[in-house]
Amino acid sequence: VLLDLMMPKSNGYEVCRTLRANRSYDGIRIVMLTARGGEADQRVGMDLGADAYIAKPFAIADVVSCVKSVLARRREAMPGAGAAGS
């Protein structure tokens, strides 16, 4: 999930909190992508369970690299990762 903090009806912190509280979404990875680049904002996002936090302005290549990294970490953490045939 690429998640912005400032949305019209909710905010990214609440969405992140809701996703992390629901075991059905355990496999979902969350990258916060937002204009709120303050250190405190980033700390809150990561404490709520975001896998990464990118502040605007950003380069698209950096977002792609971050998403690839987050997905790679997920694959490495999965049981049987790296086994033949994976």
C-alpha positions as CSV (number, residue, x, y, z in Angstrom):
1,V,0.0,0.0,0.0
2,L,1.3,3.4,-0.9
3,L,-0.3,5.5,1.8
4,D,-0.6,9.3,2.0
5,L,-1.1,10.8,5.4
6,M,-3.4,13.6,4.3
7,M,-6.6,12.2,2.8
8,P,-10.1,13.7,2.7
9,K,-12.0,11.4,5.1
10,S,-9.3,9.8,7.2
11,N,-5.6,10.0,7.6
12,G,-2.8,7.7,6.8
13,Y,-2.0,7.1,10.5
14,E,-5.5,5.8,11.1
15,V,-5.5,3.6,8.0
16,C,-2.1,2.2,9.0
17,R,-3.3,1.5,12.5
18,T,-6.4,-0.2,11.2
19,L,-4.5,-2.4,8.8
20,R,-2.0,-3.4,11.4
21,A,-4.7,-4.3,13.9
22,N,-6.4,-6.7,11.5
23,R,-4.6,-10.0,11.3
24,S,-6.2,-10.6,7.8
25,Y,-3.8,-7.9,6.5
26,D,-0.6,-9.3,8.0
27,G,1.0,-9.8,4.6
28,I,0.4,-6.3,3.5
29,R,3.3,-3.9,3.2
30,I,2.8,-0.2,3.8
31,V,5.0,2.6,2.4
32,M,3.9,6.0,3.6
33,L,4.4,8.6,0.8
34,T,3.6,12.0,2.1
35,A,4.4,15.7,2.2
36,R,4.7,15.5,6.0
37,G,8.4,15.0,6.2
38,G,9.1,16.0,9.8
39,E,11.0,13.6,12.0
40,A,8.1,13.3,14.4
41,D,5.7,12.4,11.6
42,Q,8.1,9.7,10.3
43,R,8.6,8.3,13.8
44,V,4.8,8.0,14.3
45,G,4.4,6.3,10.9
46,M,7.1,3.8,11.6
47,D,5.8,3.2,15.2
48,L,2.4,2.4,13.7
49,G,3.8,-0.3,11.5
50,A,4.8,1.3,8.2
51,D,7.5,-0.6,6.4
52,A,9.0,2.6,4.9
53,Y,8.3,6.4,4.9
54,I,9.1,8.6,2.0
55,A,8.6,12.4,2.2
56,K,7.8,14.6,-0.8
57,P,9.4,15.8,-2.9
58,F,10.8,12.5,-4.1
59,A,12.3,11.0,-7.2
60,I,10.2,8.2,-8.8
61,A,13.3,6.0,-9.0
62,D,13.6,6.3,-5.2
63,V,10.0,5.2,-4.7
64,V,10.5,2.2,-7.0
65,S,13.7,1.3,-5.2
66,C,12.0,1.5,-1.8
67,V,9.1,-0.6,-2.9
68,K,11.4,-3.3,-4.3
69,S,13.4,-3.3,-1.1
70,V,10.3,-3.6,1.1
71,L,9.0,-6.5,-1.0
72,A,12.4,-8.2,-1.0
73,R,12.5,-8.0,2.8
74,R,9.0,-9.6,2.9
75,R,10.2,-12.5,0.7
76,E,13.2,-13.1,2.8
77,A,11.1,-13.2,6.0
78,M,8.7,-15.8,4.5
79,P,9.1,-19.4,5.5
80,G,11.0,-21.4,2.9
81,A,12.4,-18.2,1.3
82,G,15.4,-19.0,-0.8
83,A,14.5,-22.7,-1.2
84,A,14.9,-24.3,-4.6
85,G,11.9,-23.6,-6.8
86,S,11.0,-20.3,-5.0
